[in-house]
Amino acid sequence: MNWAVLAVAIAMSAGGSGTSTDEMTDSITIARLQYDGGGDWYANPSSLPNLLAAVRDRTGIPVARREATVTPLDPALRDYPFLYMTGHGNVAFTAAERLALREYLLAGGFLHADDNYGLDESFRAEMTAIFPEAELVEIPADHPVFHTVYDFREGLPKIHEHDGKPPQAFGIFIDGRMLVFYTYESDLGDGWEDEAVHEDPPATREQAIRMGVNLFLYVLGQSAS
């Protein structure tokens, strides 16, 4: 479904079905994944509220003002079509958590993992354990996720320097649907944070926000199709 059509459908549902705008707003958000292993899953606390504000202001979709927080075994996990994780350091799931995440993603859920530096090795290992039949593959610059609203002709933008490597986007796809979007050496979450946190230039923060809006709308359209 086209993102504009989806936005109209949400607005009509909020206005014509007896559902208040506040109720609709509370139902559309991003869920931050709380995980074990030692990594700071709570990193970049202002990032998701700022991204949600940009989605609300730029598209008219009545998203929540703050993210939700869930664990892999939280019964509410399936209430959220968009799951986000970040952090510095190690991530580790139990066998039960891996199964829960696999079932969530195969049932229509989506995970954006944003490496905040130090997440890469353990995250890749966990994805291999969760999806042994599907590899993380690099996503080319002509993929629709880079052109949903804003045009990123070179693909994933570089937001924060770590090792001087180019930014890369990877995905896990099953039956043509993107289940996982992994951003490496980009650090979109830093660019979504309040300006004073990392002192990124306005142009850099704008690139991060635009990429985040693209991704959010891509996921909603994918979930609705």
SVG drawing of the C-alpha trace seen along z (x, -y; Angstrom):
<svg xmlns="http://www.w3.org/2000/svg" viewBox="-18 -23 56 46">
<polyline fill="none" stroke="black" stroke-width="0.4" points="0.0,0.0 1.3,-3.5 2.2,-5.5 -0.1,-8.4 -3.1,-6.0 -2.2,-4.5 -2.1,-7.9 -5.5,-8.8 -6.9,-5.4 -5.6,-6.1 -7.0,-9.6 -10.4,-8.4 -10.4,-5.7 -9.6,-8.1 -12.3,-10.6 -15.1,-8.3 -15.2,-5.2 -15.8,-6.6 -12.1,-6.3 -10.5,-9.5 -7.3,-10.9 -5.6,-10.3 -6.6,-6.7 -5.3,-6.3 -2.1,-8.1 -1.5,-5.7 -1.9,-2.8 0.8,-3.7 4.3,-3.8 7.7,-2.2 8.6,0.4 12.2,0.3 13.6,3.8 15.0,4.4 17.6,7.2 20.2,8.8 23.9,9.4 25.3,6.2 24.6,3.8 22.9,0.5 19.5,1.1 18.3,-2.2 20.9,-4.3 19.9,-7.5 16.8,-8.2 15.7,-11.3 16.0,-9.6 12.7,-7.8 10.5,-10.7 12.2,-13.0 11.7,-10.5 8.0,-10.0 7.6,-13.8 9.0,-14.1 6.7,-11.3 3.7,-13.1 4.7,-16.6 5.8,-15.5 3.2,-12.9 0.1,-13.7 0.1,-10.1 -1.1,-10.4 1.8,-8.5 2.5,-8.4 4.7,-11.0 6.9,-8.3 8.0,-4.8 6.9,-1.7 9.4,0.7 9.1,4.4 11.2,7.5 11.2,10.5 8.8,12.4 6.4,9.6 2.9,10.6 2.5,7.1 5.3,7.5 2.9,8.4 0.9,5.2 3.8,3.3 4.6,3.6 7.9,1.7 10.5,3.0 13.8,1.0 17.0,2.0 20.3,0.2 23.2,0.0 26.9,0.3 28.2,3.8 26.8,7.3 23.3,8.6 22.2,12.0 18.9,13.8 17.8,17.0 16.4,19.9 12.8,18.8 13.5,15.2 14.9,16.3 11.8,18.3 9.5,15.4 11.4,13.0 11.3,15.4 7.6,16.0 6.9,12.2 8.9,11.4 7.5,14.3 4.0,13.2 4.4,9.7 6.6,7.9 9.7,5.9 13.0,5.2 15.3,2.2 18.7,2.8 20.9,-0.3 24.5,0.4 25.5,-2.3 29.1,-0.9 30.0,2.5 26.7,4.3 27.8,5.9 29.4,9.2 26.8,10.4 23.9,9.1 24.9,11.0 25.4,14.2 21.9,13.8 20.3,13.3 22.0,16.4 20.6,18.3 17.1,16.9 17.1,17.3 19.6,20.0 17.9,20.3 18.3,16.6 21.4,14.4 21.8,10.7 22.3,9.4 23.4,5.9 20.5,3.7 21.3,1.8 20.8,-1.9 17.9,-1.3 15.8,0.5 12.4,-1.3 13.3,-1.9 15.7,-4.5 13.1,-6.3 9.8,-6.0 9.4,-9.8 13.0,-11.1 15.4,-10.1 18.8,-8.6 20.5,-7.9 23.6,-6.6 21.6,-4.5 22.1,-4.7 23.5,-8.0 26.6,-8.4 25.6,-10.1 28.3,-9.4 31.9,-8.4 33.3,-5.3 36.0,-3.5 35.8,-5.5 34.0,-2.8 31.2,-3.5 27.6,-3.1 25.9,0.2 22.3,1.4 21.6,5.1 18.4,7.0 16.8,10.4 14.2,11.2 11.8,14.1 9.4,14.5 10.2,11.0 9.3,9.3 11.9,7.4 11.9,8.7 15.1,7.1 16.8,3.9 20.3,3.5 22.1,0.2 25.9,0.5 28.5,-2.3 25.7,-4.9 24.2,-5.4 20.9,-6.9 19.9,-7.1 22.6,-9.6 21.2,-11.8 17.7,-11.5 18.8,-12.6 18.4,-16.2 20.8,-18.5 22.8,-19.3 23.6,-15.6 26.1,-14.9 26.2,-18.4 25.7,-17.0 25.3,-19.6 21.7,-20.4 22.2,-18.9 23.4,-15.6 20.5,-15.4 18.1,-16.1 19.5,-13.2 19.0,-10.9 15.4,-12.1 14.6,-11.7 16.0,-8.2 14.0,-7.4 10.8,-8.7 11.4,-6.6 11.9,-3.5 8.8,-4.1 6.6,-4.6 8.1,-1.6 7.4,0.6 3.8,-0.6 3.1,-0.1 4.7,3.3 2.6,4.3 -0.6,3.1 0.0,4.7"/>
</svg>
